[in-house]
Amino acid sequence: MKRWGTKRKRGPRPWADLDEGELREAVDGPDPQDAAHAMTVLGYRCEGRGELADAEQWYRRALATEDPVHAPMAMLRLGGIRERQGRQDEAAHWFRLAAESGEPEVGPGAALRLGLVLESRGEDEEAAEWLRRAVESGQPGTVPEALFWLGSLAHKNHDLDTAEHWLRQAADSDAPSAVSRAMHELGLIADERGDQREATRWHLQVVEHGEFAAPDSMLWLAADQLKRGERTEAVVWLRRAAATDNPRVAKAARALLEKFSDLLGE
C-alpha cells in the first residue's frame, strides 16, 4: 500500500481568489505541487456546479501526480462523488484509500466517512473500528462527529452503556451539531432506561441549545406531556415543533395537533 508523505510547501497563491484561467495556468506551470493543488481546486469548483464528470477528471489528474497532500484529497473527493451517486462500494474504496494514506489532515475525515458508509451497509463492526480511528486522530473537526456516530452505532445495537460513554463525550465537545444530537440521543437512552426525569432534562437542554436536534426534542417533550395528561404543555411544545424549519418534525407536530384537537381543546 502506497504511504503518502506529509511534508507540504507553503505558497503565496490565494487559491480561493484565483479564477479558472489562473488555475489552469497553475496546472501547466513548473511547480508540481501547485499543479496538483490547482487540479483539486478545479475539481471542487466543478463539483459545486454539479459537473461531476469534469470534477472526477480533475481529481483523477491530481491523484496521478502522487502529490503527498493533494492526491489523498483527491481520493476523499472521489469518494464523496461516488457517495452522492449512491455507489457505496466505490465510495468506500476511495474513502479507505484516503484514510490509509497517512495524510494527517485528510485521513481522519476519510476514516469518519468510511465508517458511516460501512454503517449504512450494515458492517457495524468495521464501521466502529474506523470511527474509533477518527477519534484517535485527535483532529478537532472530526472527533466530535466520530464520537457521536460511535454512540449512535452502539445505541442502534442496544449497547446502552457503550452508547452513553461515547455520547457523553460528544455532548461535552465544542461542536454544536454533535453536542445537540448527542444530548438528544442521551435523552432517548434515558427514556429507554425508564428514567423520565433524566430524559426530560436532556431534551430540555437540547431545546435550550437550539437548532440541529431541537425540533426532535420538542416533539419528544410534547409526546411526553401527552402521556402525562398535561395537555396545555403538550400544545405549547407541538406548536413550537410545528413552527420549526424541520419539515419532518413540523409535519408530525401538525398531524398531532389535528389528531388530538378535541382532546387538546383546540
Buried (B, 14 or more C-beta within 10 A) or exposed (E): EEEBEBEBEEEEBEBEEBEEEEBBBBBEEEEEBBBBBBBBBBBBBBBEEEBBEBBBBBBEBBBEBEBBBBBBBBBBBBBBBBBEEEBBEBBBBBBBBBBBBBBEBBBBBBBBBBBBBBBEEEBBEBBBBBBBBBBEBEBEEBBBBBBBBBBBBBBEEEEBEBBBBBBBBBBEBEBEBBBBBBBBBBBBBBBEEEBEEBBBBBBBBBBEBEEBBBBBBBBBBBBBBBEEEBBEBBBBBBBBBBEBEBEEBBEBBBEBBEEBEEEBEE
